Amino acid sequence: MKKMLWVVLMMSCGATFISSLFPLYSEYYQLSSLEITILFAVYAAILLPTLFVVGAKGNAWGLKRVLRWSIYLSIVSTLLFLVSFSVWILYTARLLEGIAYGAFTGTASAFLIKQTSQKKVSTAVKLSGAMVNLGFGLGPAISGLIVHAICAFSATSFSVFVSARYVIEFLGFSGNVTESRKFSSNKTC
């Protein structure tokens, strides 16, 4: 349960860390307010359909497999943000992050419930919600502090945070996780 909660925290940080950098991207690429708003909106526009589709099919596809692919997509998204040389790459990266976090969110709760003993399910779900909220706050805070400390927008400062995040996340999730009980889609939690 602890490893999965850590991954939930890291993915939540990763889904939002870019938000504090939007003003810098706006300045660098000379984006209008509308373009920045669209950059925010494309994330939600792709996240919701992905959440519904993958959430419904995740058990059939394999929860752990879907979670791994969502982490991989999030890494690709981050790398695209790092190497972006054009506005369309920013939009592509944001779309990929929406797909990654939608797929992750759609299956992470089911996976967590599946891996948790019956007595601890309520606690696990509450902690998962807390990790999501904490991650949504920490992601932009950490990336903003890093950029502020460096006092300039550079891929190096950004990549230090991102690299550390993904190494820790991958190491935390790549361990062997045993299935403690079967997940039934007709159960209500």
C-alpha positions as a LaTeX table, in Angstrom:
\begin{tabular}{lrrr}
\hline
Residue & $x$ (\AA) & $y$ (\AA) & $z$ (\AA) \\
\hline
Met1 & 0.00 & 0.00 & 0.00 \\
Lys2 & 2.81 & 2.43 & 0.84 \\
Lys3 & 4.49 & 2.05 & $-2.53$ \\
Met4 & 1.25 & 2.64 & $-4.38$ \\
Leu5 & 0.47 & 5.72 & $-2.28$ \\
Trp6 & 3.95 & 7.03 & $-3.10$ \\
Val7 & 3.29 & 6.51 & $-6.81$ \\
Val8 & $-0.06$ & 8.31 & $-6.47$ \\
Leu9 & 1.76 & 11.24 & $-4.87$ \\
Met10 & 4.43 & 11.33 & $-7.58$ \\
Met11 & 1.93 & 11.08 & $-10.44$ \\
Ser12 & $-0.16$ & 13.86 & $-8.89$ \\
Cys13 & 2.95 & 16.03 & $-8.61$ \\
Gly14 & 3.82 & 15.22 & $-12.20$ \\
Ala15 & 0.37 & 16.07 & $-13.48$ \\
Thr16 & 0.57 & 19.58 & $-12.04$ \\
Phe17 & 4.23 & 20.57 & $-11.81$ \\
Ile18 & 4.13 & 22.20 & $-15.22$ \\
Ser19 & 1.42 & 24.66 & $-14.12$ \\
Ser20 & 3.83 & 26.98 & $-12.35$ \\
Leu21 & 5.96 & 27.10 & $-15.49$ \\
Phe22 & 3.18 & 28.27 & $-17.81$ \\
Pro23 & 4.03 & 31.96 & $-17.35$ \\
Leu24 & 7.59 & 31.17 & $-18.41$ \\
Tyr25 & 6.42 & 29.20 & $-21.42$ \\
Ser26 & 4.06 & 32.07 & $-22.24$ \\
Glu27 & 6.90 & 34.56 & $-22.19$ \\
Tyr28 & 9.35 & 32.33 & $-24.06$ \\
Tyr29 & 6.93 & 31.34 & $-26.84$ \\
Gln30 & 5.00 & 34.65 & $-26.81$ \\
Leu31 & 1.71 & 32.87 & $-26.07$ \\
Ser32 & $-1.48$ & 34.87 & $-25.64$ \\
Ser33 & $-3.84$ & 34.41 & $-22.69$ \\
Leu34 & $-6.11$ & 32.36 & $-24.93$ \\
Glu35 & $-3.28$ & 30.04 & $-25.93$ \\
Ile36 & $-2.31$ & 29.49 & $-22.29$ \\
Thr37 & $-5.96$ & 28.83 & $-21.43$ \\
Ile38 & $-6.14$ & 26.27 & $-24.22$ \\
Leu39 & $-2.94$ & 24.69 & $-22.93$ \\
Phe40 & $-4.68$ & 24.26 & $-19.57$ \\
Ala41 & $-7.93$ & 23.07 & $-21.16$ \\
Val42 & $-6.54$ & 20.38 & $-23.49$ \\
Tyr43 & $-5.35$ & 18.48 & $-20.42$ \\
Ala44 & $-8.87$ & 18.23 & $-18.98$ \\
Ala45 & $-10.44$ & 17.68 & $-22.39$ \\
Ile46 & $-8.40$ & 14.51 & $-22.93$ \\
Leu47 & $-8.18$ & 13.42 & $-19.28$ \\
Leu48 & $-11.93$ & 12.90 & $-18.80$ \\
Pro49 & $-12.57$ & 10.61 & $-21.79$ \\
Thr50 & $-9.41$ & 8.67 & $-20.97$ \\
Leu51 & $-10.52$ & 8.32 & $-17.37$ \\
Phe52 & $-13.89$ & 6.90 & $-18.41$ \\
Val53 & $-12.57$ & 4.53 & $-21.07$ \\
Val54 & $-9.53$ & 3.23 & $-19.21$ \\
Gly55 & $-11.35$ & 3.13 & $-15.89$ \\
Ala56 & $-13.96$ & 0.85 & $-17.40$ \\
Lys57 & $-11.50$ & $-1.35$ & $-19.31$ \\
Gly58 & $-8.53$ & $-1.28$ & $-16.92$ \\
Asn59 & $-9.37$ & $-4.52$ & $-15.15$ \\
Ala60 & $-9.67$ & $-6.38$ & $-18.45$ \\
Trp61 & $-6.41$ & $-4.92$ & $-19.76$ \\
Gly62 & $-4.57$ & $-5.55$ & $-16.49$ \\
Leu63 & $-4.42$ & $-2.85$ & $-13.84$ \\
Lys64 & $-0.68$ & $-3.05$ & $-13.29$ \\
Arg65 & $-0.03$ & $-2.93$ & $-17.03$ \\
Val66 & $-2.22$ & 0.16 & $-17.44$ \\
Leu67 & $-0.48$ & 1.84 & $-14.50$ \\
Arg68 & 2.95 & 1.16 & $-15.96$ \\
Trp69 & 1.95 & 2.54 & $-19.36$ \\
Ser70 & 0.47 & 5.63 & $-17.76$ \\
Ile71 & 3.76 & 6.23 & $-15.96$ \\
Tyr72 & 5.66 & 5.76 & $-19.22$ \\
Leu73 & 3.36 & 8.23 & $-21.00$ \\
Ser74 & 3.88 & 10.72 & $-18.20$ \\
Ile75 & 7.65 & 10.38 & $-18.60$ \\
Val76 & 7.36 & 10.95 & $-22.37$ \\
Ser77 & 5.20 & 14.00 & $-21.70$ \\
Thr78 & 7.77 & 15.42 & $-19.31$ \\
Leu79 & 10.58 & 14.83 & $-21.79$ \\
Leu80 & 8.58 & 16.64 & $-24.46$ \\
Phe81 & 8.17 & 19.61 & $-22.12$ \\
Leu82 & 11.92 & 19.57 & $-21.56$ \\
Val83 & 12.92 & 19.49 & $-25.20$ \\
Ser84 & 10.10 & 21.59 & $-26.59$ \\
Phe85 & 11.22 & 23.89 & $-29.36$ \\
Ser86 & 7.76 & 24.75 & $-30.61$ \\
Val87 & 4.32 & 25.49 & $-29.22$ \\
Trp88 & 2.79 & 22.39 & $-30.79$ \\
Ile89 & 5.16 & 20.25 & $-28.70$ \\
Leu90 & 3.82 & 21.92 & $-25.55$ \\
Tyr91 & 0.28 & 21.03 & $-26.60$ \\
Thr92 & 1.31 & 17.47 & $-27.45$ \\
Ala93 & 3.04 & 17.09 & $-24.09$ \\
Arg94 & 0.00 & 18.43 & $-22.29$ \\
Leu95 & $-2.29$ & 16.04 & $-24.17$ \\
Leu96 & $-0.03$ & 13.11 & $-23.31$ \\
Glu97 & $-0.03$ & 14.12 & $-19.64$ \\
Gly98 & $-3.83$ & 14.22 & $-19.71$ \\
Ile99 & $-3.95$ & 10.73 & $-21.18$ \\
Ala100 & $-1.35$ & 9.49 & $-18.69$ \\
Tyr101 & $-3.07$ & 10.90 & $-15.61$ \\
Gly102 & $-6.53$ & 9.91 & $-16.84$ \\
Ala103 & $-5.37$ & 6.32 & $-17.37$ \\
Phe104 & $-3.56$ & 6.35 & $-14.04$ \\
Thr105 & $-6.49$ & 7.76 & $-12.08$ \\
Gly106 & $-8.92$ & 5.37 & $-13.72$ \\
Thr107 & $-6.97$ & 2.35 & $-12.52$ \\
Ala108 & $-4.96$ & 3.45 & $-9.48$ \\
Ser109 & $-7.86$ & 3.31 & $-7.04$ \\
Ala110 & $-8.94$ & $-0.11$ & $-8.27$ \\
Phe111 & $-5.36$ & $-1.37$ & $-8.02$ \\
Leu112 & $-4.95$ & 0.07 & $-4.53$ \\
Ile113 & $-8.20$ & $-1.54$ & $-3.35$ \\
Lys114 & $-7.16$ & $-4.83$ & $-4.93$ \\
Gln115 & $-3.82$ & $-4.78$ & $-3.10$ \\
Thr116 & $-5.17$ & $-3.75$ & 0.28 \\
Ser117 & $-6.65$ & $-6.02$ & 2.91 \\
Gln118 & $-10.40$ & $-5.67$ & 3.46 \\
Lys119 & $-9.87$ & $-4.03$ & 6.87 \\
Lys120 & $-7.63$ & $-1.30$ & 5.46 \\
Val121 & $-9.52$ & $-0.38$ & 2.26 \\
Ser122 & $-11.21$ & 2.65 & 3.82 \\
Thr123 & $-7.90$ & 3.98 & 5.13 \\
Ala124 & $-6.16$ & 3.31 & 1.81 \\
Val125 & $-8.80$ & 5.22 & $-0.17$ \\
Lys126 & $-8.64$ & 8.17 & 2.25 \\
Leu127 & $-4.84$ & 8.23 & 2.09 \\
Ser128 & $-4.97$ & 8.02 & $-1.69$ \\
Gly129 & $-7.21$ & 11.10 & $-1.80$ \\
Ala130 & $-4.85$ & 12.90 & 0.55 \\
Met131 & $-1.85$ & 11.99 & $-1.62$ \\
Val132 & $-3.61$ & 13.32 & $-4.73$ \\
Asn133 & $-4.37$ & 16.64 & $-3.01$ \\
Leu134 & $-0.87$ & 16.86 & $-1.59$ \\
Gly135 & 0.65 & 16.08 & $-5.00$ \\
Phe136 & $-1.50$ & 18.67 & $-6.74$ \\
Gly137 & $-0.10$ & 21.28 & $-4.36$ \\
Leu138 & 3.49 & 20.04 & $-4.18$ \\
Gly139 & 4.04 & 19.66 & $-7.93$ \\
Pro140 & 3.75 & 23.36 & $-8.82$ \\
Ala141 & 5.35 & 24.41 & $-5.54$ \\
Ile142 & 8.46 & 22.32 & $-6.10$ \\
Ser143 & 8.90 & 23.25 & $-9.75$ \\
Gly144 & 8.24 & 26.91 & $-8.95$ \\
Leu145 & 10.81 & 26.89 & $-6.16$ \\
Ile146 & 13.40 & 25.24 & $-8.38$ \\
Val147 & 12.90 & 27.77 & $-11.16$ \\
His148 & 12.86 & 30.63 & $-8.66$ \\
Ala149 & 16.06 & 29.42 & $-7.02$ \\
Ile150 & 17.83 & 29.28 & $-10.35$ \\
Cys151 & 16.30 & 32.66 & $-11.33$ \\
Ala152 & 16.11 & 31.68 & $-14.96$ \\
Phe153 & 14.13 & 29.27 & $-17.04$ \\
Ser154 & 16.43 & 26.47 & $-18.02$ \\
Ala155 & 15.89 & 22.88 & $-18.98$ \\
Thr156 & 18.62 & 21.87 & $-16.55$ \\
Ser157 & 16.81 & 23.02 & $-13.42$ \\
Phe158 & 13.58 & 21.54 & $-14.62$ \\
Ser159 & 15.18 & 18.23 & $-15.59$ \\
Val160 & 16.76 & 17.80 & $-12.14$ \\
Phe161 & 13.32 & 17.81 & $-10.52$ \\
Val162 & 11.73 & 15.68 & $-13.20$ \\
Ser163 & 14.52 & 13.13 & $-13.31$ \\
Ala164 & 14.48 & 12.72 & $-9.55$ \\
Arg165 & 10.72 & 12.37 & $-9.57$ \\
Tyr166 & 10.66 & 9.63 & $-12.17$ \\
Val167 & 13.58 & 7.66 & $-10.78$ \\
Ile168 & 11.94 & 7.61 & $-7.36$ \\
Glu169 & 8.54 & 6.84 & $-8.85$ \\
Phe170 & 9.77 & 4.01 & $-11.03$ \\
Leu171 & 11.81 & 2.45 & $-8.24$ \\
Gly172 & 8.83 & 2.67 & $-5.93$ \\
Phe173 & 6.44 & 1.01 & $-8.36$ \\
Ser174 & 8.68 & $-1.48$ & $-10.10$ \\
Gly175 & 8.83 & $-3.77$ & $-7.10$ \\
Asn176 & 7.03 & $-7.08$ & $-7.16$ \\
Val177 & 3.45 & $-6.51$ & $-6.08$ \\
Thr178 & 1.39 & $-9.53$ & $-5.19$ \\
Glu179 & $-2.32$ & $-9.64$ & $-5.79$ \\
Ser180 & $-3.89$ & $-10.05$ & $-2.37$ \\
Arg181 & $-7.47$ & $-10.40$ & $-3.56$ \\
Lys182 & $-9.45$ & $-10.36$ & $-6.76$ \\
Phe183 & $-11.14$ & $-7.16$ & $-7.84$ \\
Ser184 & $-14.77$ & $-7.47$ & $-8.77$ \\
Ser185 & $-16.25$ & $-4.75$ & $-10.93$ \\
Asn186 & $-19.70$ & $-5.28$ & $-9.42$ \\
Lys187 & $-18.56$ & $-4.42$ & $-5.89$ \\
Thr188 & $-19.27$ & $-1.02$ & $-4.48$ \\
Cys189 & $-16.67$ & 0.60 & $-2.31$ \\
\hline
\end{tabular}
